[in-house]
Each structure stands twice: as structure tokens, then as C-alpha cells.
């Protein structure tokens, strides 16, 4: 675990087990309790791939497909013997598909591992690509900062949970010339009354992951406090943006050009983060989903 102190600019190298030593007695860890679903399915002939994004009606999905040229409107296919048809092609390329019966993702689905892993999912990923506190099914990708925690560590630390279902947009890089022109993907979130009360009563919040940060900053920007409820957020936190509620962040090391690394740079400052990443490469930190982590104080 790398520790980045924003006030002093000091960067130090520790182990994740040292995390409790950096927490104040009145700190509150906020976790993302979303659960990853095996959202990737293949047609029975294995020639077409569908990635579930959300359920939009009875046995109807909004999804990504591959290859697109073979999944045009009225195209029929089968998954696990269940017949499906492409009802509509949306402007952004997503498809609305309808099945004549439910699709059992646990039986027919595969985890949509990040593309940089360069491999297909394995049985062990069903457990490894899931936090120990995962509860609310609906994510395509894991909130990876939470993968470091064990149940034993959490039992000793004050914590609460919010939910943000991580979507496919997490993997999409920023390609526009002006980052302000980048359009974020929408992700659904939920905050319980109990969690909102704990967060509002806490002196300092330690957000476990960029997903938690986005939820809290979205709600704070809307209400000036954390209120219970559910909805969608498209908030894009990049250099120049101010944070209202999150003061401390635990996060993994992210892809260059991603919205995630821009969020981290917005919190700690671009120059300090570039130096932190330079040291991470020199010290041979592991990057990305199954990698090491950074604590920004």
C-alpha cells in the first residue's frame, strides 16, 4: 500500500495491514457493497456475445453485443436454449433484446473481466473478483479497492456501505481533447437511511474506492449533505473539481487516460499523482484490478 500525504507531499510505502494505523478514532470507512454478476453470455453456436447492462422489462435486456453486424434489429438467436431477438438498436450501439424465458446468468454467464487481463474468466474468479462484503447484485465490474479487505479487518474498523453498480463505462478511456467534454456513463446507486445517518455524523470519511467517492460527491453536490435514496450518477471528477464530502481515499492504481486516474488526480493534484505513479513503477507495484492500493490522506 502506497500512502500519499497531500499536505506534506510525502509518499511512503507500507503494507495494507498498516491501514488501521492511518485512521483516526472517529473515521468512518464507506464501502461499495455491489455484487458482480456473470453478465457476459454467448449464443449457443458461440458466434455472438452479449453483455448484460440492465434489465429493462420482463425478460428484456439492454446490452452490448459482438459482433454488431450480426446483431441487427429482428435478428434471432438462442442462449442456453432460450430464444431471443434484437428488438431495437439504440443510438449509442446498445441493443434491447427480448427472450421468451428468463436467462440464468449463474449457469450461462461469464464474468466480464477487464480487457487488460487478456484472458477469459476462470472458476476461481467467481470468488476472487468479489469483495467479502458484496451483497447487492448488479455490477459488471468489481469495486476493486474493496478486494483488499478481509472480514477480520472489517470487524475491527467502523464502516458502512453504499451501493453503486459499476458499469461498462468504467473501462472506457477519455478520448476527447478537452476532458471537460467527456461524457460519463450513468451508474445506478442507493444509500440507506442508516448509512446516510452514519456518514453525516462522521468527522472524516474514508472512501473505499472511486465508486464510493462518486456516489457521495454526487449526492453532496445535489443536497449539501448525504441523503438516503437511489438514482443514477454521471458525475465526472477531474482536476479542477472540488470535493465536498470525501477527504480520504483508498484506491487501486488505474489505467492511463481513464476517468479513474483523473478522479485521483483531482483529489491529490496532478503533479503529486504523477510522482506517485512514477514511484509505483520503480517499486514494482501491481496495477489495476488485482493489484496493490494507494491511500490518499
C-alpha positions as a printed Julia matrix, in Angstrom:
297×3 Matrix{Float64}:
   0.0     0.0     0.0
   1.35    3.37   -1.06
   0.48    6.27    1.26
   0.25    9.74   -0.28
   0.09   12.67    2.15
  -1.38   15.66    0.32
  -0.42   18.19    2.98
   3.28   17.34    3.07
   3.66   15.79   -0.37
   5.33   12.78    1.27
   4.97    9.38   -0.39
   5.65    6.28    1.69
   5.46    2.55    1.08
   3.6     0.33    3.52
   1.54   -2.85    3.65
  -2.25   -2.95    3.56
  -2.27   -4.39    7.06
  -0.93   -0.99    8.2
  -4.15    0.76    7.16
  -5.68    0.93   10.69
  -2.67    2.92   11.86
  -3.57    5.74    9.46
  -7.16    6.0    10.64
  -8.44    8.35   13.34
 -10.72    7.05   16.09
 -13.71    8.88   14.58
 -13.08    7.9    10.95
 -15.73    6.0     9.01
 -14.9     3.66    6.15
 -17.52    3.73    3.41
 -17.66    0.62    1.23
 -19.45   -0.24   -2.01
 -21.46   -3.41   -1.39
 -22.35   -4.05   -5.05
 -22.03   -7.65   -6.2
 -20.6    -8.59   -9.58
 -22.88  -10.69  -11.76
 -21.66  -13.01  -14.55
 -23.09  -10.65  -17.16
 -21.41  -11.98  -20.3
 -23.21  -14.69  -22.29
 -22.64  -16.4   -25.62
 -25.14  -17.67  -28.12
 -25.45  -21.43  -28.4
 -23.28  -21.52  -31.51
 -20.68  -19.37  -29.75
 -20.54  -16.84  -32.57
 -22.18  -13.92  -30.81
 -21.61  -12.33  -27.42
 -23.98  -10.31  -25.26
 -23.03   -8.25  -22.22
 -25.98   -7.53  -19.93
 -26.11   -3.89  -18.82
 -29.53   -3.73  -17.18
 -32.93   -5.38  -17.17
 -35.5    -3.1   -18.84
 -38.6    -5.3   -18.62
 -39.69   -8.88  -18.2
 -37.03  -10.99  -19.93
 -35.76   -7.89  -21.73
 -32.18   -6.6   -21.54
 -30.24   -3.56  -22.57
 -26.88   -4.99  -23.58
 -23.74   -4.69  -25.65
 -23.23   -7.18  -28.43
 -20.37   -8.51  -30.5
 -20.14   -8.56  -33.47
 -22.64   -5.77  -34.06
 -23.13   -6.55  -37.75
 -24.64   -9.91  -36.82
 -26.98   -8.49  -34.19
 -29.21   -6.1   -36.11
 -32.89   -5.49  -35.46
 -35.08   -8.62  -35.68
 -32.0   -10.88  -35.56
 -32.87  -14.09  -33.68
 -30.55  -16.22  -31.55
 -30.57  -18.64  -28.63
 -28.76  -18.65  -25.28
 -28.96  -21.85  -23.27
 -31.83  -22.97  -25.43
 -33.8   -19.79  -24.73
 -34.86  -17.9   -27.85
 -34.01  -14.21  -28.13
 -34.49  -11.43  -30.64
 -32.96   -7.98  -31.11
 -35.85   -5.56  -30.66
 -34.03   -2.29  -31.13
 -30.59   -0.83  -31.85
 -30.06    2.32  -29.77
 -28.15    5.39  -30.97
 -25.1     4.54  -28.86
 -24.97    0.99  -30.24
 -26.56   -0.75  -27.25
 -29.24   -3.32  -28.05
 -32.61   -4.02  -26.5
 -33.11   -7.78  -26.68
 -36.12   -9.85  -25.63
 -36.13  -13.5   -24.54
 -39.05  -15.91  -24.38
 -37.93  -17.09  -20.91
 -35.52  -15.95  -18.18
 -31.78  -16.38  -18.71
 -29.98  -17.94  -15.75
 -26.77  -15.88  -15.6
 -25.32  -18.05  -12.84
 -25.5   -21.04  -15.18
 -24.83  -19.47  -18.57
 -22.98  -16.26  -17.69
 -19.3   -15.42  -17.53
 -17.58  -12.62  -15.63
 -16.67   -9.66  -17.82
 -13.07   -9.35  -16.68
 -11.26   -6.11  -17.63
  -9.78   -6.32  -21.11
  -6.25   -5.69  -19.85
  -6.23   -9.11  -18.15
  -6.03  -10.63  -21.64
  -7.7   -13.88  -20.59
 -11.09  -15.5   -20.2
 -12.67  -15.78  -16.77
 -11.97  -18.86  -14.68
 -13.93  -20.6   -11.93
 -11.71  -19.03   -9.27
 -12.68  -15.54  -10.47
 -16.23  -16.1    -9.21
 -14.8   -15.71   -5.71
 -11.68  -13.61   -6.26
 -13.42  -10.9    -8.32
 -15.83  -10.19   -5.46
 -15.41   -8.28   -2.21
 -16.09  -10.09    1.06
 -18.88   -7.61    1.75
 -20.58   -7.86   -1.68
 -24.34   -8.0    -1.22
 -26.38   -6.16   -3.88
 -26.19   -7.89   -7.28
 -25.93   -5.67  -10.32
 -22.31   -4.74  -11.16
 -20.39   -5.68  -14.28
 -17.03   -4.94  -12.65
 -15.84   -5.19   -9.05
 -15.15   -2.13   -6.87
 -11.57   -3.29   -6.68
 -10.32   -1.16   -3.78
 -12.56   -3.29   -1.6
 -10.87   -6.54   -2.67
  -8.07   -5.93   -0.17
 -10.28   -6.28    2.91
 -10.87   -9.41    4.94
 -13.82   -9.96    7.24
 -11.42   -9.97   10.19
 -10.08   -6.49    9.4
 -13.53   -5.03    8.84
 -14.75   -6.32   12.18
 -12.24   -4.01   13.87
 -12.99   -0.87   11.84
 -16.08    1.38   11.86
 -17.7     1.1     8.46
 -20.89    1.4     6.47
 -21.91    0.68    2.89
 -23.5     2.39   -0.08
 -24.24    0.74   -3.42
 -23.07    1.76   -6.86
 -23.41   -0.82   -9.62
 -20.19   -0.5   -11.61
 -20.93   -0.32  -15.33
 -19.06   -0.98  -18.55
 -18.12    2.7   -18.83
 -15.5     2.1   -16.15
 -13.28    0.61  -18.87
 -13.83    3.37  -21.43
 -10.89    5.78  -21.8
 -11.2     9.53  -22.22
 -10.64   10.27  -25.91
 -11.77   13.9   -26.28
  -9.21   16.72  -26.44
 -10.82   18.66  -23.58
 -11.56   16.41  -20.62
 -14.49   18.67  -19.73
 -16.18   17.4   -22.92
 -16.05   13.76  -21.83
 -19.47   12.32  -21.12
 -19.59    9.94  -18.19
 -21.65    6.78  -18.24
 -24.62    6.64  -15.86
 -24.45    4.21  -12.97
 -27.23    3.43  -10.5
 -26.69    3.95   -6.78
 -28.52    3.55   -3.48
 -27.91    4.91    0.02
 -29.83    3.57    3.0
 -31.12    5.76    5.83
 -28.74    4.06    8.24
 -25.72    4.69    6.01
 -26.66    8.33    5.41
 -27.03    8.92    9.16
 -23.64    7.38    9.92
 -21.91    9.33    7.15
 -23.42   12.65    8.17
 -22.41   12.04   11.8
 -18.81   11.15   10.93
 -16.0    13.67   11.23
 -13.93   12.19    8.4
 -14.96    9.84    5.61
 -12.54    7.3     4.17
 -13.98    6.33    0.79
 -13.02    2.82   -0.25
 -12.76    3.25   -3.99
 -13.64    5.73   -6.7
 -17.18    4.35   -6.92
 -17.94    5.32   -3.32
 -16.38    8.71   -3.98
 -18.64    9.3    -6.98
 -21.79    8.38   -5.05
 -21.02   10.61   -2.08
 -19.83   13.57   -4.15
 -22.87   13.32   -6.43
 -25.32   13.36   -3.54
 -23.38   16.07   -1.7
 -23.37   18.29   -4.78
 -27.14   17.87   -5.06
 -28.11   18.33   -1.4
 -25.16   19.68    0.6
 -25.37   16.58    2.78
 -25.81   12.84    2.34
 -29.47   11.9     1.98
 -30.9     8.39    1.64
 -32.35    7.33   -1.67
 -31.49    5.89   -5.05
 -30.88    7.18   -8.55
 -28.2     7.49  -11.21
 -24.99    9.48  -11.3
 -22.9    10.71  -14.21
 -20.57   12.84  -12.1
 -17.09   13.3   -13.57
 -14.45   14.31  -11.04
 -11.34   15.6   -12.79
  -8.58   18.15  -12.0
 -10.19   21.47  -11.21
 -13.19   19.91   -9.45
 -13.6    20.37   -5.71
 -14.58   17.62   -3.29
 -17.35   18.32   -0.81
 -17.52   15.28    1.49
 -14.74   12.79    0.73
 -11.43   13.7     2.37
  -9.53   10.42    2.28
  -9.48    7.81   -0.45
  -8.29    4.22   -0.72
  -7.95    3.21   -4.36
  -6.02    0.92   -6.7
  -3.62    2.01   -9.46
  -5.54    2.88  -12.61
  -5.19    2.85  -16.39
  -3.63    5.91  -18.04
  -6.24    8.11  -19.71
  -9.07    6.73  -17.6
 -11.67    8.71  -15.68
 -10.47    6.87  -12.57
  -6.94    8.26  -12.66
  -8.4    11.71  -13.34
 -10.51   11.44  -10.2
  -7.4    10.54   -8.2
  -5.51   13.47   -9.73
  -8.41   15.77   -8.86
  -8.08   14.79   -5.21
  -4.3    14.72   -4.77
  -3.12   17.06   -7.52
  -1.74   16.1   -10.92
   1.95   16.55  -10.12
   1.8    14.57   -6.88
  -0.07   11.72   -8.55
   2.39   11.6   -11.45
   5.24   11.31   -8.94
   3.31    8.64   -7.01
   2.83    6.6   -10.19
   6.49    7.06  -11.12
   7.47    5.6    -7.75
   4.88    2.83   -8.11
   6.53    1.72  -11.36
  10.01    1.93   -9.82
   8.93   -0.05   -6.75
   7.15   -2.62   -8.92
   3.67   -2.11   -7.53
   1.0    -4.24   -9.15
  -1.52   -2.19  -11.13
  -5.24   -2.49  -11.93
  -7.98   -4.77  -10.62
  -5.97   -7.43   -8.81
  -3.18   -5.03   -7.93
  -1.93   -3.01   -4.99
  -3.52    0.09   -3.5
  -2.92    3.73   -2.65
  -4.16    5.61    0.41
  -4.57    9.34   -0.2
  -4.62   11.35    3.05
